[in-house]
Amino acid sequence: MDINYLLLLQNFRDATGGVLDNFFEYITKLGETSVLMLLIGIIYWGFDKRKGIFLMFTLFTNRIINGFIKITACVYRPWIRDARITPVPAAQADATGYSFPSGHTANAVSIWGGMALNTDDTLKCPKILQVLLWVLVLLIGFSRNYLGVHTPQDVVVAFVIGVVVLLVMAKLMLVIDKNPKADIWVMLGGVALCVLLILYAALKSYPVDYAADGSVIVEGSKMAVDSYKNAGMGIGFFIGWFVERRFIKFSTDTGLVERIVRLVFCVFTYTVLDELSGSAANMLVGAGLGSGLSKALVQCLLIFYFVAAAPAITKLFSRFFKKRNA
């Protein structure tokens, strides 16, 4: 049934000459982690720190859960399951890891859905914008089907899990507000879950299927790389959040100039480091560290910089110039 649905969409693409391909390629990019991290950064560094933290809690929690499920279910991509499926090439190139559940859909619920959810003491979202944001979430999910890289169940399950995580994280934020010292247990629990994901990805067995010529169709170790990355990002976030919360304590309730300077500096430096992260991971692989662990370590450091180090640097700059001009 799921393959027939994808074939129906594929036939539509073929019959219309791919007239909607570019539109849905653009829509699907709005569910990519790299794009969403910049959006979170703009909110976190420049406008509403609390909202940014909430969005990161939902995003990284969703990605950790997604990582566990992907390498447990080990569901192959649609074109591997059925040779009749021909995904849009650009989307296929970015479709890494196992298929179930959809990472893009989970990301979309976390961020666009998270922006639509009004929580205490954060930026309020008007109702009309809430509706538009949820429509965008649904479009991103559908784009994964339209482009031929995910089945309907991949999208639906990711959507449901994403909504549950969204609501749970909203409650968790309130619990932390009422019990500020509980942050250490949240941090330790999050890091422990991420370490468990790394161990699980490294030690579990993966299915091995062979093509007619005897070659391996899918190498499980390569499919697990996304789970390593998700775990690394999670560790970087939880530690970074705790360090920033306890020791750095930057604020978005400051003057406009200070916020703009922080935003420009953080966006620029994070973007540069993100571009260099692939090369850094390859260097670690060359030094003998496995591909999965290399990506986990690099992502951990990158997200720690995003959450804690970058704001700390701008806060030091701000103090220096204030003393100089005093």
C-alpha positions as YAML, in Angstrom:
chain: A
units: angstrom
residues:
- id: 1
  name: MET
  ca: [0.00, 0.00, 0.00]
- id: 2
  name: ASP
  ca: [2.75, 2.47, 0.95]
- id: 3
  name: ILE
  ca: [4.77, 1.68, -2.19]
- id: 4
  name: ASN
  ca: [1.66, 2.06, -4.35]
- id: 5
  name: TYR
  ca: [1.11, 5.51, -2.85]
- id: 6
  name: LEU
  ca: [4.66, 6.54, -3.68]
- id: 7
  name: LEU
  ca: [4.25, 5.16, -7.21]
- id: 8
  name: LEU
  ca: [1.09, 7.24, -7.58]
- id: 9
  name: LEU
  ca: [3.00, 10.38, -6.63]
- id: 10
  name: GLN
  ca: [5.86, 9.34, -8.90]
- id: 11
  name: ASN
  ca: [3.47, 8.91, -11.82]
- id: 12
  name: PHE
  ca: [2.13, 12.39, -11.12]
- id: 13
  name: ARG
  ca: [5.66, 13.79, -11.19]
- id: 14
  name: ASP
  ca: [6.34, 12.07, -14.49]
- id: 15
  name: ALA
  ca: [3.03, 13.12, -16.04]
- id: 16
  name: THR
  ca: [3.55, 16.78, -15.11]
- id: 17
  name: GLY
  ca: [7.20, 16.88, -16.09]
- id: 18
  name: GLY
  ca: [8.23, 17.47, -12.47]
- id: 19
  name: VAL
  ca: [6.57, 20.88, -12.39]
- id: 20
  name: LEU
  ca: [6.34, 20.78, -8.58]
- id: 21
  name: ASP
  ca: [9.73, 19.19, -7.95]
- id: 22
  name: ASN
  ca: [11.57, 22.45, -7.24]
- id: 23
  name: PHE
  ca: [8.80, 23.65, -4.94]
- id: 24
  name: PHE
  ca: [8.89, 20.53, -2.80]
- id: 25
  name: GLU
  ca: [12.70, 20.43, -2.85]
- id: 26
  name: TYR
  ca: [12.60, 23.91, -1.33]
- id: 27
  name: ILE
  ca: [9.92, 22.91, 1.18]
- id: 28
  name: THR
  ca: [11.86, 19.83, 2.27]
- id: 29
  name: LYS
  ca: [14.97, 21.94, 2.95]
- id: 30
  name: LEU
  ca: [12.95, 23.73, 5.62]
- id: 31
  name: GLY
  ca: [13.13, 20.47, 7.57]
- id: 32
  name: GLU
  ca: [16.92, 20.13, 7.37]
- id: 33
  name: THR
  ca: [18.86, 20.43, 10.61]
- id: 34
  name: SER
  ca: [21.43, 22.84, 9.17]
- id: 35
  name: VAL
  ca: [18.73, 25.31, 8.11]
- id: 36
  name: LEU
  ca: [16.79, 24.99, 11.35]
- id: 37
  name: MET
  ca: [19.87, 25.50, 13.52]
- id: 38
  name: LEU
  ca: [20.40, 28.94, 11.98]
- id: 39
  name: LEU
  ca: [16.76, 29.80, 12.66]
- id: 40
  name: ILE
  ca: [17.14, 28.67, 16.27]
- id: 41
  name: GLY
  ca: [20.35, 30.68, 16.54]
- id: 42
  name: ILE
  ca: [18.65, 33.89, 15.42]
- id: 43
  name: ILE
  ca: [15.99, 33.39, 18.09]
- id: 44
  name: TYR
  ca: [18.35, 32.14, 20.81]
- id: 45
  name: TRP
  ca: [21.13, 34.70, 20.38]
- id: 46
  name: GLY
  ca: [19.13, 37.74, 19.34]
- id: 47
  name: PHE
  ca: [15.48, 37.68, 20.36]
- id: 48
  name: ASP
  ca: [14.25, 35.16, 22.94]
- id: 49
  name: LYS
  ca: [16.78, 32.96, 24.72]
- id: 50
  name: ARG
  ca: [14.10, 30.92, 26.49]
- id: 51
  name: LYS
  ca: [12.26, 30.14, 23.27]
- id: 52
  name: GLY
  ca: [15.54, 29.14, 21.65]
- id: 53
  name: ILE
  ca: [16.29, 26.74, 24.50]
- id: 54
  name: PHE
  ca: [12.81, 25.23, 24.24]
- id: 55
  name: LEU
  ca: [13.25, 24.67, 20.50]
- id: 56
  name: MET
  ca: [16.61, 23.00, 21.09]
- id: 57
  name: PHE
  ca: [15.17, 20.73, 23.77]
- id: 58
  name: THR
  ca: [12.48, 19.55, 21.35]
- id: 59
  name: LEU
  ca: [14.82, 19.24, 18.36]
- id: 60
  name: PHE
  ca: [17.60, 17.27, 20.03]
- id: 61
  name: THR
  ca: [15.24, 15.06, 22.03]
- id: 62
  name: ASN
  ca: [13.38, 14.22, 18.85]
- id: 63
  name: ARG
  ca: [16.62, 13.46, 17.05]
- id: 64
  name: ILE
  ca: [17.82, 11.16, 19.84]
- id: 65
  name: ILE
  ca: [14.54, 9.24, 19.80]
- id: 66
  name: ASN
  ca: [14.65, 9.19, 16.00]
- id: 67
  name: GLY
  ca: [18.17, 7.73, 16.15]
- id: 68
  name: PHE
  ca: [17.11, 4.91, 18.48]
- id: 69
  name: ILE
  ca: [14.09, 3.97, 16.36]
- id: 70
  name: LYS
  ca: [15.94, 4.11, 13.03]
- id: 71
  name: ILE
  ca: [18.63, 1.64, 14.02]
- id: 72
  name: THR
  ca: [16.15, -0.59, 15.84]
- id: 73
  name: ALA
  ca: [13.62, -0.88, 13.00]
- id: 74
  name: CYS
  ca: [16.31, -0.84, 10.26]
- id: 75
  name: VAL
  ca: [13.75, -0.05, 7.54]
- id: 76
  name: TYR
  ca: [15.31, 0.42, 4.12]
- id: 77
  name: ARG
  ca: [14.61, 3.43, 1.94]
- id: 78
  name: PRO
  ca: [11.71, 3.05, -0.53]
- id: 79
  name: TRP
  ca: [13.93, 2.67, -3.63]
- id: 80
  name: ILE
  ca: [15.84, -0.14, -1.90]
- id: 81
  name: ARG
  ca: [12.63, -1.92, -0.98]
- id: 82
  name: ASP
  ca: [11.19, -1.57, -4.48]
- id: 83
  name: ALA
  ca: [13.26, -0.86, -7.59]
- id: 84
  name: ARG
  ca: [10.27, 0.81, -9.25]
- id: 85
  name: ILE
  ca: [10.65, 3.80, -6.94]
- id: 86
  name: THR
  ca: [12.78, 6.54, -8.47]
- id: 87
  name: PRO
  ca: [13.25, 9.44, -6.02]
- id: 88
  name: VAL
  ca: [13.99, 12.99, -7.10]
- id: 89
  name: PRO
  ca: [17.83, 12.90, -7.35]
- id: 90
  name: ALA
  ca: [18.52, 15.97, -5.23]
- id: 91
  name: ALA
  ca: [16.39, 14.62, -2.39]
- id: 92
  name: GLN
  ca: [17.88, 11.14, -2.65]
- id: 93
  name: ALA
  ca: [21.39, 12.53, -2.25]
- id: 94
  name: ASP
  ca: [20.44, 14.03, 1.12]
- id: 95
  name: ALA
  ca: [18.45, 11.00, 2.31]
- id: 96
  name: THR
  ca: [20.96, 9.32, 4.60]
- id: 97
  name: GLY
  ca: [20.44, 6.53, 7.11]
- id: 98
  name: TYR
  ca: [17.48, 4.21, 7.47]
- id: 99
  name: SER
  ca: [14.03, 5.35, 6.44]
- id: 100
  name: PHE
  ca: [11.78, 4.95, 9.48]
- id: 101
  name: PRO
  ca: [10.85, 7.40, 10.96]
- id: 102
  name: SER
  ca: [11.35, 10.60, 8.95]
- id: 103
  name: GLY
  ca: [13.99, 12.90, 10.42]
- id: 104
  name: HIS
  ca: [12.83, 15.90, 8.38]
- id: 105
  name: THR
  ca: [9.29, 15.53, 9.71]
- id: 106
  name: ALA
  ca: [10.52, 15.23, 13.29]
- id: 107
  name: ASN
  ca: [12.64, 18.35, 12.77]
- id: 108
  name: ALA
  ca: [9.68, 20.24, 11.31]
- id: 109
  name: VAL
  ca: [7.42, 19.41, 14.24]
- id: 110
  name: SER
  ca: [10.18, 20.34, 16.70]
- id: 111
  name: ILE
  ca: [10.94, 23.77, 15.26]
- id: 112
  name: TRP
  ca: [8.03, 25.03, 13.18]
- id: 113
  name: GLY
  ca: [5.56, 23.34, 15.52]
- id: 114
  name: GLY
  ca: [7.58, 24.56, 18.50]
- id: 115
  name: MET
  ca: [7.39, 28.12, 17.22]
- id: 116
  name: ALA
  ca: [3.62, 27.76, 16.90]
- id: 117
  name: LEU
  ca: [3.27, 26.53, 20.48]
- id: 118
  name: ASN
  ca: [2.84, 29.40, 22.90]
- id: 119
  name: THR
  ca: [4.55, 28.74, 26.24]
- id: 120
  name: ASP
  ca: [5.00, 30.98, 29.26]
- id: 121
  name: ASP
  ca: [7.48, 33.86, 28.97]
- id: 122
  name: THR
  ca: [8.37, 33.28, 25.31]
- id: 123
  name: LEU
  ca: [7.60, 34.96, 22.03]
- id: 124
  name: LYS
  ca: [3.87, 34.69, 21.39]
- id: 125
  name: CYS
  ca: [2.67, 33.38, 18.06]
- id: 126
  name: PRO
  ca: [-0.58, 34.83, 16.60]
- id: 127
  name: LYS
  ca: [-3.25, 32.26, 15.75]
- id: 128
  name: ILE
  ca: [-3.09, 32.84, 12.00]
- id: 129
  name: LEU
  ca: [0.68, 32.28, 12.10]
- id: 130
  name: GLN
  ca: [0.18, 29.15, 14.20]
- id: 131
  name: VAL
  ca: [-2.08, 27.72, 11.49]
- id: 132
  name: LEU
  ca: [0.43, 28.61, 8.76]
- id: 133
  name: LEU
  ca: [3.30, 27.04, 10.68]
- id: 134
  name: TRP
  ca: [1.41, 23.76, 11.13]
- id: 135
  name: VAL
  ca: [0.51, 23.80, 7.44]
- id: 136
  name: LEU
  ca: [4.23, 24.14, 6.75]
- id: 137
  name: VAL
  ca: [4.92, 21.12, 9.01]
- id: 138
  name: LEU
  ca: [2.41, 19.05, 7.02]
- id: 139
  name: LEU
  ca: [3.91, 20.24, 3.73]
- id: 140
  name: ILE
  ca: [7.39, 19.24, 4.84]
- id: 141
  name: GLY
  ca: [6.11, 15.80, 5.78]
- id: 142
  name: PHE
  ca: [4.29, 15.42, 2.48]
- id: 143
  name: SER
  ca: [7.36, 16.59, 0.57]
- id: 144
  name: ARG
  ca: [9.23, 13.53, 1.83]
- id: 145
  name: ASN
  ca: [6.58, 11.33, 0.19]
- id: 146
  name: TYR
  ca: [6.35, 13.43, -2.96]
- id: 147
  name: LEU
  ca: [10.12, 13.32, -3.48]
- id: 148
  name: GLY
  ca: [10.09, 9.55, -3.03]
- id: 149
  name: VAL
  ca: [12.45, 9.32, -0.05]
- id: 150
  name: HIS
  ca: [9.99, 8.30, 2.70]
- id: 151
  name: THR
  ca: [6.85, 6.21, 3.00]
- id: 152
  name: PRO
  ca: [3.65, 7.57, 4.60]
- id: 153
  name: GLN
  ca: [4.25, 5.61, 7.81]
- id: 154
  name: ASP
  ca: [7.73, 7.15, 8.11]
- id: 155
  name: VAL
  ca: [6.12, 10.58, 8.12]
- id: 156
  name: VAL
  ca: [3.06, 9.83, 10.26]
- id: 157
  name: VAL
  ca: [5.04, 8.13, 13.06]
- id: 158
  name: ALA
  ca: [7.62, 10.93, 13.09]
- id: 159
  name: PHE
  ca: [4.82, 13.50, 13.28]
- id: 160
  name: VAL
  ca: [3.10, 11.78, 16.21]
- id: 161
  name: ILE
  ca: [6.33, 11.28, 18.16]
- id: 162
  name: GLY
  ca: [7.31, 14.87, 17.42]
- id: 163
  name: VAL
  ca: [4.07, 16.27, 18.83]
- id: 164
  name: VAL
  ca: [4.37, 14.16, 21.98]
- id: 165
  name: VAL
  ca: [7.96, 15.31, 22.51]
- id: 166
  name: LEU
  ca: [6.90, 18.92, 21.91]
- id: 167
  name: LEU
  ca: [4.28, 18.76, 24.66]
- id: 168
  name: VAL
  ca: [6.54, 16.88, 27.08]
- id: 169
  name: MET
  ca: [9.37, 19.38, 26.62]
- id: 170
  name: ALA
  ca: [6.98, 22.26, 27.31]
- id: 171
  name: LYS
  ca: [6.12, 20.60, 30.62]
- id: 172
  name: LEU
  ca: [9.79, 19.91, 31.36]
- id: 173
  name: MET
  ca: [10.62, 23.59, 30.97]
- id: 174
  name: LEU
  ca: [8.01, 24.42, 33.61]
- id: 175
  name: VAL
  ca: [9.38, 21.74, 35.94]
- id: 176
  name: ILE
  ca: [12.88, 23.21, 35.62]
- id: 177
  name: ASP
  ca: [11.48, 26.69, 36.33]
- id: 178
  name: LYS
  ca: [9.95, 25.43, 39.58]
- id: 179
  name: ASN
  ca: [13.01, 23.34, 40.50]
- id: 180
  name: PRO
  ca: [16.07, 25.22, 39.15]
- id: 181
  name: LYS
  ca: [18.56, 22.78, 40.70]
- id: 182
  name: ALA
  ca: [16.99, 19.94, 38.75]
- id: 183
  name: ASP
  ca: [18.92, 21.16, 35.72]
- id: 184
  name: ILE
  ca: [21.90, 18.97, 36.64]
- id: 185
  name: TRP
  ca: [19.73, 15.85, 36.59]
- id: 186
  name: VAL
  ca: [18.20, 16.84, 33.26]
- id: 187
  name: MET
  ca: [21.71, 17.37, 31.86]
- id: 188
  name: LEU
  ca: [23.04, 14.08, 33.23]
- id: 189
  name: GLY
  ca: [19.98, 12.19, 32.04]
- id: 190
  name: GLY
  ca: [20.24, 13.68, 28.55]
- id: 191
  name: VAL
  ca: [23.96, 12.92, 28.27]
- id: 192
  name: ALA
  ca: [23.43, 9.38, 29.54]
- id: 193
  name: LEU
  ca: [20.73, 8.80, 26.93]
- id: 194
  name: CYS
  ca: [23.06, 10.05, 24.20]
- id: 195
  name: VAL
  ca: [25.94, 7.84, 25.37]
- id: 196
  name: LEU
  ca: [23.53, 4.90, 25.41]
- id: 197
  name: LEU
  ca: [22.59, 5.67, 21.80]
- id: 198
  name: ILE
  ca: [26.27, 5.66, 20.79]
- id: 199
  name: LEU
  ca: [26.86, 2.33, 22.53]
- id: 200
  name: TYR
  ca: [23.71, 0.86, 21.04]
- id: 201
  name: ALA
  ca: [24.67, 1.99, 17.54]
- id: 202
  name: ALA
  ca: [28.18, 0.58, 17.95]
- id: 203
  name: LEU
  ca: [27.30, -2.78, 19.47]
- id: 204
  name: LYS
  ca: [24.01, -3.87, 17.91]
- id: 205
  name: SER
  ca: [23.83, -6.12, 14.87]
- id: 206
  name: TYR
  ca: [22.36, -4.90, 11.58]
- id: 207
  name: PRO
  ca: [20.54, -6.82, 8.87]
- id: 208
  name: VAL
  ca: [22.66, -7.82, 5.88]
- id: 209
  name: ASP
  ca: [20.95, -8.37, 2.53]
- id: 210
  name: TYR
  ca: [22.71, -9.21, -0.71]
- id: 211
  name: ALA
  ca: [22.04, -8.27, -4.33]
- id: 212
  name: ALA
  ca: [21.98, -10.84, -7.12]
- id: 213
  name: ASP
  ca: [25.70, -10.27, -7.77]
- id: 214
  name: GLY
  ca: [26.54, -11.03, -4.14]
- id: 215
  name: SER
  ca: [27.24, -7.45, -3.11]
- id: 216
  name: VAL
  ca: [25.84, -6.05, 0.14]
- id: 217
  name: ILE
  ca: [22.78, -3.91, -0.56]
- id: 218
  name: VAL
  ca: [23.04, -1.80, 2.58]
- id: 219
  name: GLU
  ca: [25.83, -1.58, 5.15]
- id: 220
  name: GLY
  ca: [24.27, -1.17, 8.57]
- id: 221
  name: SER
  ca: [27.31, 0.58, 10.03]
- id: 222
  name: LYS
  ca: [26.94, 3.37, 7.46]
- id: 223
  name: MET
  ca: [23.21, 3.61, 8.09]
- id: 224
  name: ALA
  ca: [23.93, 4.19, 11.79]
- id: 225
  name: VAL
  ca: [26.09, 7.28, 11.22]
- id: 226
  name: ASP
  ca: [23.10, 9.61, 11.63]
- id: 227
  name: SER
  ca: [22.45, 8.12, 15.07]
- id: 228
  name: TYR
  ca: [26.03, 8.89, 16.11]
- id: 229
  name: LYS
  ca: [25.60, 12.45, 14.88]
- id: 230
  name: ASN
  ca: [22.31, 12.83, 16.75]
- id: 231
  name: ALA
  ca: [23.92, 11.55, 19.95]
- id: 232
  name: GLY
  ca: [26.87, 13.91, 19.57]
- id: 233
  name: MET
  ca: [24.59, 16.88, 19.01]
- id: 234
  name: GLY
  ca: [22.57, 15.91, 22.06]
- id: 235
  name: ILE
  ca: [25.63, 15.69, 24.30]
- id: 236
  name: GLY
  ca: [26.84, 19.07, 23.07]
- id: 237
  name: PHE
  ca: [23.43, 20.60, 23.76]
- id: 238
  name: PHE
  ca: [22.82, 19.19, 27.23]
- id: 239
  name: ILE
  ca: [26.30, 20.05, 28.50]
- id: 240
  name: GLY
  ca: [26.27, 23.42, 26.76]
- id: 241
  name: TRP
  ca: [22.84, 24.27, 28.15]
- id: 242
  name: PHE
  ca: [23.93, 23.41, 31.69]
- id: 243
  name: VAL
  ca: [27.20, 25.35, 31.43]
- id: 244
  name: GLU
  ca: [25.47, 28.40, 29.97]
- id: 245
  name: ARG
  ca: [22.65, 28.24, 32.51]
- id: 246
  name: ARG
  ca: [24.96, 27.93, 35.54]
- id: 247
  name: PHE
  ca: [27.99, 30.00, 34.56]
- id: 248
  name: ILE
  ca: [27.52, 32.18, 31.45]
- id: 249
  name: LYS
  ca: [23.95, 33.45, 31.82]
- id: 250
  name: PHE
  ca: [23.83, 35.69, 28.77]
- id: 251
  name: SER
  ca: [20.61, 37.60, 28.20]
- id: 252
  name: THR
  ca: [18.53, 38.68, 25.21]
- id: 253
  name: ASP
  ca: [16.99, 41.41, 27.40]
- id: 254
  name: THR
  ca: [19.79, 43.83, 26.55]
- id: 255
  name: GLY
  ca: [20.33, 46.79, 24.27]
- id: 256
  name: LEU
  ca: [19.62, 46.41, 20.56]
- id: 257
  name: VAL
  ca: [23.22, 47.06, 19.52]
- id: 258
  name: GLU
  ca: [24.59, 44.38, 21.86]
- id: 259
  name: ARG
  ca: [22.07, 41.83, 20.58]
- id: 260
  name: ILE
  ca: [22.84, 42.63, 16.94]
- id: 261
  name: VAL
  ca: [26.60, 42.33, 17.51]
- id: 262
  name: ARG
  ca: [26.12, 39.01, 19.31]
- id: 263
  name: LEU
  ca: [23.82, 37.73, 16.59]
- id: 264
  name: VAL
  ca: [26.17, 38.67, 13.75]
- id: 265
  name: PHE
  ca: [29.22, 37.21, 15.51]
- id: 266
  name: CYS
  ca: [27.52, 33.97, 16.50]
- id: 267
  name: VAL
  ca: [25.86, 33.37, 13.13]
- id: 268
  name: PHE
  ca: [29.08, 34.02, 11.23]
- id: 269
  name: THR
  ca: [31.38, 31.93, 13.43]
- id: 270
  name: TYR
  ca: [28.92, 29.04, 13.76]
- id: 271
  name: THR
  ca: [28.37, 28.97, 9.99]
- id: 272
  name: VAL
  ca: [32.12, 28.82, 9.38]
- id: 273
  name: LEU
  ca: [32.61, 26.05, 11.93]
- id: 274
  name: ASP
  ca: [29.68, 24.12, 10.50]
- id: 275
  name: GLU
  ca: [31.26, 24.29, 7.04]
- id: 276
  name: LEU
  ca: [34.54, 22.99, 8.48]
- id: 277
  name: SER
  ca: [32.90, 20.22, 10.51]
- id: 278
  name: GLY
  ca: [32.92, 17.70, 7.66]
- id: 279
  name: SER
  ca: [36.66, 18.14, 7.09]
- id: 280
  name: ALA
  ca: [37.30, 17.92, 10.84]
- id: 281
  name: ALA
  ca: [35.39, 14.63, 11.03]
- id: 282
  name: ASN
  ca: [37.38, 13.25, 8.08]
- id: 283
  name: MET
  ca: [40.63, 14.21, 9.81]
- id: 284
  name: LEU
  ca: [39.56, 12.29, 12.92]
- id: 285
  name: VAL
  ca: [38.71, 9.28, 10.77]
- id: 286
  name: GLY
  ca: [42.18, 9.50, 9.24]
- id: 287
  name: ALA
  ca: [43.63, 9.60, 12.75]
- id: 288
  name: GLY
  ca: [42.03, 6.26, 13.52]
- id: 289
  name: LEU
  ca: [38.72, 7.24, 15.10]
- id: 290
  name: GLY
  ca: [35.73, 5.51, 13.50]
- id: 291
  name: SER
  ca: [33.42, 7.41, 11.17]
- id: 292
  name: GLY
  ca: [30.50, 7.37, 13.58]
- id: 293
  name: LEU
  ca: [32.49, 8.48, 16.63]
- id: 294
  name: SER
  ca: [34.27, 11.16, 14.59]
- id: 295
  name: LYS
  ca: [30.98, 12.70, 13.53]
- id: 296
  name: ALA
  ca: [29.61, 12.41, 17.07]
- id: 297
  name: LEU
  ca: [32.62, 14.24, 18.55]
- id: 298
  name: VAL
  ca: [32.60, 16.99, 15.93]
- id: 299
  name: GLN
  ca: [28.87, 17.57, 16.29]
- id: 300
  name: CYS
  ca: [29.19, 17.61, 20.08]
- id: 301
  name: LEU
  ca: [31.81, 20.37, 19.95]
- id: 302
  name: LEU
  ca: [29.90, 22.31, 17.29]
- id: 303
  name: ILE
  ca: [26.65, 22.37, 19.26]
- id: 304
  name: PHE
  ca: [28.48, 23.16, 22.51]
- id: 305
  name: TYR
  ca: [29.94, 26.18, 20.72]
- id: 306
  name: PHE
  ca: [26.46, 27.11, 19.50]
- id: 307
  name: VAL
  ca: [24.82, 26.93, 22.93]
- id: 308
  name: ALA
  ca: [27.55, 28.04, 25.34]
- id: 309
  name: ALA
  ca: [30.91, 29.09, 23.89]
- id: 310
  name: ALA
  ca: [29.69, 31.60, 21.30]
- id: 311
  name: PRO
  ca: [27.48, 33.53, 23.77]
- id: 312
  name: ALA
  ca: [30.30, 33.41, 26.34]
- id: 313
  name: ILE
  ca: [32.72, 35.03, 23.89]
- id: 314
  name: THR
  ca: [30.29, 37.82, 23.06]
- id: 315
  name: LYS
  ca: [29.60, 38.41, 26.74]
- id: 316
  name: LEU
  ca: [33.34, 38.80, 27.41]
- id: 317
  name: PHE
  ca: [33.62, 41.25, 24.51]
- id: 318
  name: SER
  ca: [30.68, 43.22, 25.89]
- id: 319
  name: ARG
  ca: [32.24, 43.48, 29.35]
- id: 320
  name: PHE
  ca: [35.59, 44.54, 27.86]
- id: 321
  name: PHE
  ca: [34.13, 47.38, 25.82]
- id: 322
  name: LYS
  ca: [31.90, 48.56, 28.65]
- id: 323
  name: LYS
  ca: [34.89, 48.79, 31.00]
- id: 324
  name: ARG
  ca: [36.93, 50.52, 28.31]
- id: 325
  name: ASN
  ca: [34.24, 53.13, 27.71]
- id: 326
  name: ALA
  ca: [33.46, 53.63, 31.41]
...
